Amino acid sequence: MSDREQLIQQLWKDLDARTTGAIRFLAGHTSRRSFLGKVGMFMAGMGAFPLLPVLREANAQGVTPRTAVNGVADIVEMGDPQECEYWRYCGMSGTLCTCCGGSNTQCPAGSQTATVAWVGTCHNPADGRDYLISYNDCCGKSSCGSCGCSRGEGDKPVYFPSKSNSILWCFGSTSHAYHCTLALVIGHGDSNGMR
């Protein structure tokens, strides 16, 4: 046997001994259930790993990728949803749900969406289009108290209630306690002439 073959054979023996020792140590200190749980978590994490750099790159540019919202599949989001100057909040009067543990489309835990709402048409500077926005109050918890926003662009007097933000809109829910307000995109506003 040559020196090279002996070296390779010795490397295989060392690798085999270390692998056997590691497996015996693992078998002596973990249960099957624990081992399978850790392997499952590792595999799930590896499945999500390739997505991470893409998400970071999209957020770094300040523009969220196009999303499908209520049948409107070509919205390009731009800006910070926790700021009152965010494009969806042109008709907002209330507390932003994005600051209270919710999002623009979902109430925070423990509150429920009112079944009635007011509407407005807001201009999205990212794509230059107008969108019809439904402002739904989240009810059932006391007011969040942070990120108050009162822009009221295009607000109408109370005698035109569907476009007034001066009304407590918690009618259709089990509690009339106001918590925060959602800003849902419900369609394109440029073709219907509403403003």
WOBEL-V511046 format. One record per residue. N is the residue number from 0. RES is the residue in one letter. PHI is phi in radians with two decimals (* if undefined). PSI is psi in degrees with one decimal (NA if undefined). BURIAL is + if it has 9 or more other C-alpha atoms within 8 Angstrom, else -. Layout:
N&RES&PHI&PSI&BURIAL / N&RES&PHI&PSI&BURIAL
This chain:
0&M&*&138.1&- / 1&S&-1.43&167.4&- / 2&D&-1.08&-36.2&- / 3&R&-1.12&-46.0&- / 4&E&-1.12&-39.1&- / 5&Q&-1.13&-39.2&+ / 6&L&-1.12&-44.4&- / 7&I&-1.12&-42.5&- / 8&Q&-1.10&-41.0&- / 9&Q&-1.14&-40.1&- / 10&L&-1.06&-42.7&- / 11&W&-1.11&-40.5&- / 12&K&-1.12&-43.1&- / 13&D&-1.12&-43.5&- / 14&L&-1.10&-42.4&- / 15&D&-1.11&-42.7&- / 16&A&-1.15&-43.0&- / 17&R&-1.16&-42.3&- / 18&T&-1.11&-44.6&- / 19&T&-1.07&-43.8&- / 20&G&-1.10&-42.4&- / 21&A&-1.15&-41.0&- / 22&I&-1.16&-42.1&- / 23&R&-1.13&-39.1&- / 24&F&-1.11&-45.3&- / 25&L&-1.09&-43.2&- / 26&A&-1.15&-32.9&- / 27&G&-1.36&-19.8&- / 28&H&-2.01&-2.0&- / 29&T&-2.37&155.9&- / 30&S&-1.61&167.4&- / 31&R&-1.09&-42.9&- / 32&R&-1.08&-44.3&- / 33&S&-1.11&-43.6&- / 34&F&-1.09&-46.2&+ / 35&L&-1.13&-36.4&- / 36&G&-1.11&-42.0&- / 37&K&-1.20&-39.2&- / 38&V&-1.13&-40.9&- / 39&G&-1.10&-43.0&- / 40&M&-1.11&-40.4&- / 41&F&-1.10&-43.9&- / 42&M&-1.17&-39.8&- / 43&A&-1.14&-40.7&- / 44&G&-1.13&-39.2&- / 45&M&-1.19&-31.0&- / 46&G&-1.17&-34.2&- / 47&A&-1.55&-14.9&- / 48&F&-1.00&-44.0&- / 49&P&-1.10&-21.1&- / 50&L&-1.36&-24.2&- / 51&L&-1.04&-49.9&- / 52&P&-1.09&-32.4&- / 53&V&-1.15&-44.2&- / 54&L&-1.12&-43.7&- / 55&R&-1.08&-41.0&- / 56&E&-1.16&-40.5&- / 57&A&-1.15&-41.0&+ / 58&N&-1.25&-30.7&+ / 59&A&-1.16&-28.1&- / 60&Q&-1.43&-12.1&- / 61&G&1.40&4.3&- / 62&V&-2.15&124.9&+ / 63&T&-1.41&142.1&+ / 64&P&-1.02&159.1&- / 65&R&-1.04&136.5&+ / 66&T&-2.27&155.9&- / 67&A&-1.66&117.8&+ / 68&V&-2.24&116.6&+ / 69&N&0.85&44.2&- / 70&G&1.47&-6.1&- / 71&V&-1.75&102.2&+ / 72&A&-1.69&5.4&+ / 73&D&-2.14&34.5&- / 74&I&-1.49&128.2&+ / 75&V&-1.83&115.7&+ / 76&E&-1.46&140.4&+ / 77&M&-2.55&134.2&+ / 78&G&1.89&179.9&- / 79&D&-1.78&115.3&- / 80&P&-1.15&-6.1&- / 81&Q&-1.73&9.7&+ / 82&E&-1.98&143.9&- / 83&C&-1.14&-22.5&+ / 84&E&-1.42&-1.0&- / 85&Y&-1.00&141.2&+ / 86&W&-1.04&-31.2&+ / 87&R&-1.25&-15.3&+ / 88&Y&-1.67&24.4&+ / 89&C&-1.12&-27.4&+ / 90&G&-1.96&18.6&+ / 91&M&-1.35&142.1&+ / 92&S&-2.58&100.7&+ / 93&G&2.71&-157.8&+ / 94&T&-1.78&135.6&+ / 95&L&-1.30&126.3&+ / 96&C&-1.17&-22.6&+ / 97&T&-1.15&-21.4&+ / 98&C&-1.64&-5.9&+ / 99&C&-1.98&15.5&+ / 100&G&1.71&2.1&+ / 101&G&-1.90&-155.1&+ / 102&S&-2.45&-170.7&+ / 103&N&-1.23&-19.2&+ / 104&T&-2.06&-7.1&- / 105&Q&-2.45&133.6&- / 106&C&-1.20&151.8&+ / 107&P&-1.10&159.4&+ / 108&A&-1.00&137.6&- / 109&G&1.61&-6.0&- / 110&S&-2.12&164.1&+ / 111&Q&-2.30&152.5&+ / 112&T&-1.33&132.2&+ / 113&A&-1.19&150.1&+ / 114&T&-1.48&-9.9&+ / 115&V&-2.02&155.8&+ / 116&A&-2.70&171.7&+ / 117&W&-1.98&158.8&+ / 118&V&-2.17&160.1&+ / 119&G&-2.70&163.5&+ / 120&T&-1.99&120.0&+ / 121&C&-2.05&146.6&+ / 122&H&-1.63&125.3&+ / 123&N&-1.62&111.9&+ / 124&P&-1.21&-17.9&- / 125&A&-1.22&-37.1&- / 126&D&-2.11&-0.4&- / 127&G&1.28&16.7&- / 128&R&-1.92&159.9&+ / 129&D&-1.74&142.9&+ / 130&Y&-2.24&145.6&+ / 131&L&-1.47&122.0&+ / 132&I&-1.97&132.4&+ / 133&S&-1.79&123.8&+ / 134&Y&-1.74&107.0&+ / 135&N&-1.88&130.5&+ / 136&D&-1.39&144.5&+ / 137&C&-1.74&128.3&+ / 138&C&-2.19&163.2&+ / 139&G&1.95&-9.8&+ / 140&K&-2.27&161.5&+ / 141&S&-1.20&162.1&- / 142&S&-1.01&139.1&+ / 143&C&-1.15&-41.9&- / 144&G&1.48&-3.4&- / 145&S&-2.05&156.6&- / 146&C&1.02&52.6&+ / 147&G&-1.22&143.8&+ / 148&C&-2.54&127.7&+ / 149&S&-2.44&89.3&+ / 150&R&-1.72&-50.0&+ / 151&G&1.06&29.7&+ / 152&E&-1.19&125.5&- / 153&G&1.39&10.5&+ / 154&D&-1.14&137.3&+ / 155&K&-1.85&161.7&+ / 156&P&-1.08&165.2&- / 157&V&-1.07&-23.4&- / 158&Y&-1.23&-8.0&- / 159&F&-2.04&71.0&- / 160&P&-1.09&-28.2&+ / 161&S&-1.22&-13.7&- / 162&K&-2.11&20.2&+ / 163&S&-1.89&132.4&+ / 164&N&-1.74&11.1&+ / 165&S&-1.64&8.7&- / 166&I&-1.91&145.5&- / 167&L&-1.31&117.7&- / 168&W&-1.73&23.0&+ / 169&C&-1.56&28.5&+ / 170&F&-1.04&-55.5&+ / 171&G&-1.42&9.5&- / 172&S&-1.83&169.8&+ / 173&T&-1.26&-23.2&- / 174&S&-2.19&145.4&- / 175&H&-1.71&11.8&+ / 176&A&-1.35&120.6&+ / 177&Y&-1.41&136.4&+ / 178&H&-2.02&-56.9&+ / 179&C&-2.84&-179.3&+ / 180&T&-2.23&135.7&+ / 181&L&-1.58&158.9&+ / 182&A&-2.26&91.7&+ / 183&L&-1.65&130.9&+ / 184&V&-1.40&122.6&+ / 185&I&-2.00&-2.3&+ / 186&G&2.88&176.5&+ / 187&H&-1.34&136.6&+ / 188&G&-1.80&-6.9&+ / 189&D&-1.29&-22.8&+ / 190&S&-1.65&-14.7&- / 191&N&-1.71&-4.4&- / 192&G&1.28&6.0&- / 193&M&-1.38&139.2&- / 194&R&-2.60&NA&-
